[in-house]
């Protein structure tokens, strides 16, 4: 596989170098690790569908689009430090 160059701001480059060193990795390996660990929107959608089907099959729970939206709002509220209404 051929290497390529990625142009980033010097501050980003320096942070990546620190993160790589802390993990005992090269910057190349760190970027590969980050890319491999970050799901795409399609992978997240598939994960959601798989989880939804599992819950329906094994727990008898049917999740609606409204349930999904409520859970997403709860996560956003948690991340923002806002109070979360009961799910």
C-alpha positions as CSV (number, residue, x, y, z in Angstrom):
1,X,0.0,0.0,0.0
2,X,1.3,3.4,-0.9
3,X,1.7,6.1,1.7
4,X,0.1,9.5,1.4
5,X,0.6,12.9,3.0
6,X,-2.1,14.5,5.1
7,X,-1.8,18.2,5.7
8,X,-2.9,19.5,9.1
9,X,-2.3,22.5,11.2
10,X,1.0,22.3,13.2
11,X,-0.9,22.3,16.5
12,X,-2.9,19.2,15.3
13,X,0.3,17.5,14.1
14,X,2.0,18.2,17.5
15,X,-1.0,16.8,19.4
16,X,-1.1,13.7,17.3
17,X,2.6,13.2,18.0
18,X,2.0,13.5,21.8
19,X,-0.9,11.0,21.6
20,X,1.1,8.6,19.5
21,X,4.1,8.7,21.9
22,X,1.8,8.2,24.9
23,X,0.5,5.0,23.3
24,X,3.9,3.8,22.1
25,X,2.8,4.1,18.5
26,X,4.0,5.9,15.4
27,X,1.8,8.7,14.2
28,X,1.0,6.4,11.2
29,X,-0.3,3.7,13.5
30,X,-2.2,6.2,15.7
31,X,-4.1,7.6,12.7
32,X,-4.8,4.0,11.5
33,X,-6.1,3.2,15.0
34,X,-8.3,6.3,15.2
35,X,-9.7,5.6,11.7
36,X,-10.4,2.0,12.6
37,X,-12.1,2.8,15.9
38,X,-14.4,5.6,14.5
39,X,-17.6,4.2,13.0
40,X,-19.1,5.7,9.8
41,X,-22.7,6.8,9.7
42,X,-23.6,3.7,7.8
43,X,-21.8,1.5,10.4
44,X,-23.7,3.3,13.2
45,X,-27.0,2.7,11.3
46,X,-26.3,-1.0,10.9
47,X,-25.3,-1.2,14.6
48,X,-28.6,0.4,15.6
49,X,-30.6,-1.9,13.4
50,X,-28.8,-5.0,14.8
51,X,-29.3,-3.8,18.4
52,X,-33.0,-3.0,17.7
53,X,-33.5,-6.5,16.2
54,X,-31.7,-8.1,19.2
55,X,-33.9,-6.3,21.7
56,X,-37.1,-7.3,19.8
57,X,-36.0,-11.0,19.6
58,X,-34.5,-11.5,23.0
59,X,-36.4,-9.0,25.2
60,X,-39.7,-8.6,23.4
61,X,-39.1,-4.8,23.3
62,X,-40.1,-2.9,20.2
63,X,-38.2,0.3,19.8
64,X,-40.0,3.1,17.8
65,X,-38.5,6.1,16.0
66,X,-39.7,8.2,18.9
67,X,-37.8,6.0,21.4
68,X,-34.7,6.5,19.3
69,X,-35.2,10.2,19.2
70,X,-35.8,10.4,23.0
71,X,-32.6,8.4,23.6
72,X,-30.6,10.7,21.3
73,X,-31.9,13.7,23.1
74,X,-31.0,12.2,26.5
75,X,-27.4,11.6,25.3
76,X,-27.2,15.1,24.0
77,X,-28.5,16.5,27.3
78,X,-26.0,14.4,29.3
79,X,-23.1,15.5,27.1
80,X,-24.2,19.1,27.5
81,X,-24.6,18.8,31.3
82,X,-28.3,19.4,31.1
83,X,-30.8,17.5,33.3
84,X,-32.3,14.4,31.6
85,X,-36.0,13.7,31.7
86,X,-36.9,10.1,32.6
87,X,-36.8,7.8,29.6
